[in-house]
Amino acid sequence: QILFIIIITVMKLVELMLIFANSSRSTTSFIS
């Protein structure tokens, strides 16, 4: 269960980093 929580947390962090990277380059790349 703890491993599942860790996996979810890492996935959310990666998703946030990808959104932040896309928004820093262009604000329209992650809307679609």
Distance bins in CASP14 RR format, pairs under 12 A and 6 or more apart:
PFRMAT RR
TARGET T0000
AUTHOR 0000-0000-0000
RMODE 2
METHOD distances of the structure
MODEL  1
1 7 0 0 0 0 0 1 0 0 0 0 0
1 8 0 0 0 0 0 1 0 0 0 0 0
2 8 0 0 0 0 0 1 0 0 0 0 0
2 9 0 0 0 0 0 1 0 0 0 0 0
3 9 0 0 0 0 0 1 0 0 0 0 0
3 10 0 0 0 0 0 1 0 0 0 0 0
4 10 0 0 0 0 0 1 0 0 0 0 0
4 11 0 0 0 0 0 1 0 0 0 0 0
5 11 0 0 0 0 0 1 0 0 0 0 0
5 12 0 0 0 0 0 1 0 0 0 0 0
6 12 0 0 0 0 0 1 0 0 0 0 0
6 13 0 0 0 0 0 1 0 0 0 0 0
7 13 0 0 0 0 0 1 0 0 0 0 0
7 14 0 0 0 0 0 1 0 0 0 0 0
8 14 0 0 0 0 0 1 0 0 0 0 0
8 15 0 0 0 0 0 1 0 0 0 0 0
9 15 0 0 0 0 0 1 0 0 0 0 0
9 16 0 0 0 0 0 1 0 0 0 0 0
10 16 0 0 0 0 0 1 0 0 0 0 0
10 17 0 0 0 0 0 1 0 0 0 0 0
11 17 0 0 0 0 0 1 0 0 0 0 0
11 18 0 0 0 0 0 1 0 0 0 0 0
12 18 0 0 0 0 0 1 0 0 0 0 0
12 19 0 0 0 0 0 1 0 0 0 0 0
13 19 0 0 0 0 0 1 0 0 0 0 0
13 20 0 0 0 0 0 1 0 0 0 0 0
14 20 0 0 0 0 0 1 0 0 0 0 0
14 21 0 0 0 0 0 1 0 0 0 0 0
15 21 0 0 0 0 0 1 0 0 0 0 0
15 22 0 0 0 0 0 1 0 0 0 0 0
15 30 0 0 0 0 0 1 0 0 0 0 0
16 22 0 0 0 0 0 1 0 0 0 0 0
16 23 0 0 0 0 0 1 0 0 0 0 0
16 30 0 0 0 0 0 1 0 0 0 0 0
17 23 0 0 0 0 0 1 0 0 0 0 0
17 24 0 0 0 0 0 1 0 0 0 0 0
17 30 0 0 0 0 0 1 0 0 0 0 0
18 24 0 0 0 0 0 1 0 0 0 0 0
18 25 0 0 0 0 0 1 0 0 0 0 0
18 29 0 0 0 0 0 1 0 0 0 0 0
18 30 1 0 0 1 0 0 0 0 0 0 0
19 25 0 0 0 0 0 1 0 0 0 0 0
19 27 0 0 0 0 0 1 0 0 0 0 0
19 29 0 0 0 0 1 0 0 0 0 0 0
19 30 1 0 1 0 0 0 0 0 0 0 0
19 31 0 0 0 0 0 1 0 0 0 0 0
20 27 0 0 0 0 0 1 0 0 0 0 0
20 29 0 0 0 0 0 1 0 0 0 0 0
20 30 0 0 0 0 1 0 0 0 0 0 0
21 29 0 0 0 0 1 0 0 0 0 0 0
21 30 0 0 0 0 1 0 0 0 0 0 0
22 28 0 0 0 0 1 0 0 0 0 0 0
22 29 1 0 1 0 0 0 0 0 0 0 0
22 30 1 0 1 0 0 0 0 0 0 0 0
22 31 0 0 0 0 1 0 0 0 0 0 0
22 32 0 0 0 0 0 1 0 0 0 0 0
23 29 1 0 0 1 0 0 0 0 0 0 0
23 30 1 0 0 1 0 0 0 0 0 0 0
23 31 0 0 0 0 1 0 0 0 0 0 0
24 30 0 0 0 0 0 1 0 0 0 0 0
26 32 0 0 0 0 0 1 0 0 0 0 0
END
